[in-house]
Amino acid sequence: MERLTPRVRVVWLILAVARAAILGGLIVGGALALTRTELPNPAQGTLVPAAIGLAVALAVLRVIVAWRRYGIWRFDLRDDDLYIKRGVFTRIQTVVPYVRVQHVDSRRSPLERTVGLSTVVVYTAGSRSSDVAIPGLTPTRAEDLQESLRRLAIESAGEDAV
């Protein structure tokens, strides 16, 4: 089983902090707005500190989840399929038979480009969750993986997926 490049943690941590800051800003802003109203509120003096505490707790949780996510994420090119294992709270194991692969893309977001990473997206035949992404790859590894998946999909084109 192959692991992702450790630099993907940087991307996931930055995204976790950014999302936590947005959510925390909304929570604290909402608490501040409630304290400025004329509505009677017996807990008015503790509302903003409680909102700040909640925002900090959610930020810490998001950072821990982003950190653990890297330790769990694995993928493997097996003989007949692509196997992906991921998930912090809910463990997800995905098996993509090569015969079901429609096409394979690679993408690089601005943040991924900054840290030198790439994501491979495998589109499959089907309607429910018909694509899987493998993040945290170096551009060279993403290119190699994309070519390998393309070749394996072509080789298995005459087989039955079931």
C-alpha positions as CSV (number, residue, x, y, z in Angstrom):
1,M,0.0,0.0,0.0
2,E,1.3,3.4,-1.0
3,R,1.2,6.4,1.2
4,L,0.6,10.0,0.2
5,T,3.5,12.5,0.2
6,P,3.8,14.0,3.7
7,R,3.5,17.5,2.2
8,V,-0.2,16.9,1.8
9,R,-0.5,17.5,5.6
10,V,0.5,21.1,5.0
11,V,-2.4,21.5,2.5
12,W,-4.9,19.8,4.7
13,L,-3.8,21.7,7.8
14,I,-4.0,25.1,6.0
15,L,-7.5,24.2,4.7
16,A,-8.5,23.0,8.2
17,V,-7.3,26.3,9.8
18,A,-8.9,28.4,7.1
19,R,-12.3,26.6,7.4
20,A,-12.1,26.8,11.2
21,A,-11.4,30.5,11.0
22,I,-14.4,31.1,8.8
23,L,-16.7,28.9,11.0
24,G,-15.2,30.5,14.2
25,G,-15.8,34.0,12.8
26,L,-19.4,33.1,12.1
27,I,-19.9,31.7,15.6
28,V,-18.2,34.6,17.4
29,G,-19.9,37.1,15.1
30,G,-23.3,35.6,15.8
31,A,-22.6,35.8,19.5
32,L,-21.5,39.4,19.3
33,A,-24.6,40.3,17.3
34,L,-26.8,38.7,19.9
35,T,-25.1,40.7,22.7
36,R,-25.8,43.9,20.8
37,T,-29.6,43.3,20.6
38,E,-32.2,44.5,23.1
39,L,-33.4,41.0,23.7
40,P,-33.2,40.0,27.4
41,N,-30.4,37.4,27.7
42,P,-29.4,36.2,31.2
43,A,-26.2,34.7,29.8
44,Q,-25.1,37.8,27.9
45,G,-21.8,38.1,29.8
46,T,-20.8,34.5,29.0
47,L,-22.1,34.2,25.4
48,V,-19.0,35.6,23.6
49,P,-16.4,33.7,25.7
50,A,-18.4,30.5,25.2
51,A,-18.5,31.2,21.4
52,I,-14.8,31.8,21.4
53,G,-14.2,28.6,23.3
54,L,-16.5,26.6,20.9
55,A,-14.6,28.1,17.9
56,V,-11.2,27.2,19.4
57,A,-12.4,23.6,20.2
58,L,-13.7,23.2,16.7
59,A,-10.5,24.5,15.2
60,V,-8.4,22.1,17.3
61,L,-10.7,19.2,16.3
62,R,-10.3,20.1,12.6
63,V,-6.5,20.3,12.9
64,I,-6.4,16.9,14.6
65,V,-8.6,15.3,11.9
66,A,-6.5,16.8,9.2
67,W,-3.3,15.4,10.8
68,R,-4.8,11.9,11.3
69,R,-6.2,11.8,7.8
70,Y,-2.7,11.5,6.4
71,G,-1.8,8.5,8.6
72,I,-4.9,6.6,7.4
73,W,-4.9,7.4,3.6
74,R,-3.5,4.6,1.4
75,F,-3.9,3.4,-2.1
76,D,-2.7,0.4,-4.1
77,L,-2.7,-0.6,-7.8
78,R,-3.6,-4.3,-7.6
79,D,-3.8,-6.8,-10.4
80,D,-7.4,-6.1,-11.3
81,D,-8.3,-2.9,-9.5
82,L,-7.4,0.3,-7.7
83,Y,-7.8,0.0,-3.9
84,I,-8.2,3.1,-1.7
85,K,-8.4,3.2,2.1
86,R,-9.3,6.4,3.9
87,G,-11.4,8.0,6.5
88,V,-10.8,9.3,10.1
89,F,-14.2,8.7,11.7
90,T,-15.7,6.4,9.1
91,R,-13.2,4.1,7.4
92,I,-13.9,3.9,3.7
93,Q,-12.4,1.2,1.4
94,T,-13.0,1.8,-2.3
95,V,-12.2,-0.7,-5.0
96,V,-12.3,0.5,-8.6
97,P,-12.0,-2.3,-11.2
98,Y,-9.9,-1.1,-14.1
99,V,-12.5,-2.2,-16.5
100,R,-14.8,0.5,-15.0
101,V,-12.3,3.4,-15.5
102,Q,-13.6,5.9,-18.1
103,H,-10.8,8.4,-17.9
104,V,-8.1,9.7,-15.6
105,D,-7.3,13.4,-14.9
106,S,-4.7,15.2,-12.9
107,R,-5.3,18.5,-11.2
108,R,-3.3,21.0,-9.2
109,S,-5.0,23.7,-7.1
110,P,-3.1,26.9,-6.4
111,L,-2.4,25.6,-2.9
112,E,-1.2,22.3,-4.2
113,R,1.1,24.0,-6.7
114,T,2.6,26.1,-3.9
115,V,3.7,23.0,-2.0
116,G,4.5,20.9,-5.2
117,L,1.6,18.5,-5.1
118,S,-1.0,17.1,-7.5
119,T,-4.2,15.1,-7.4
120,V,-5.2,12.2,-9.7
121,V,-9.0,11.9,-10.3
122,V,-10.3,8.6,-11.7
123,Y,-13.7,8.8,-13.3
124,T,-15.6,5.5,-13.5
125,A,-18.7,4.2,-15.2
126,G,-21.7,4.5,-12.9
127,S,-23.9,7.1,-11.4
128,R,-23.2,7.2,-7.7
129,S,-19.9,8.7,-6.7
130,S,-18.5,8.0,-10.1
131,D,-15.1,9.5,-9.4
132,V,-12.4,9.0,-6.9
133,A,-9.5,11.3,-6.2
134,I,-6.0,10.4,-4.9
135,P,-4.5,13.6,-3.4
136,G,-1.1,14.4,-2.1
137,L,1.1,13.1,-5.0
138,T,4.2,14.7,-6.4
139,P,3.5,15.8,-10.0
140,T,5.9,13.1,-11.3
141,R,4.1,10.4,-9.3
142,A,0.7,11.7,-10.4
143,E,1.8,11.6,-14.0
144,D,3.1,8.0,-13.6
145,L,0.0,6.9,-11.8
146,Q,-2.2,8.5,-14.5
147,E,-0.4,6.7,-17.2
148,S,-0.4,3.4,-15.3
149,L,-4.2,3.6,-14.7
150,R,-4.7,4.5,-18.4
151,R,-2.7,1.5,-19.5
152,L,-4.4,-0.8,-17.0
153,A,-7.9,0.4,-18.1
154,I,-7.0,-0.2,-21.8
155,E,-5.7,-3.7,-21.0
156,S,-8.8,-4.7,-19.1
157,A,-11.2,-3.1,-21.6
158,G,-12.3,-6.5,-23.0
159,E,-13.1,-8.0,-19.5
160,D,-16.3,-8.0,-17.6
161,A,-16.5,-5.7,-14.5
162,V,-18.5,-8.1,-12.4
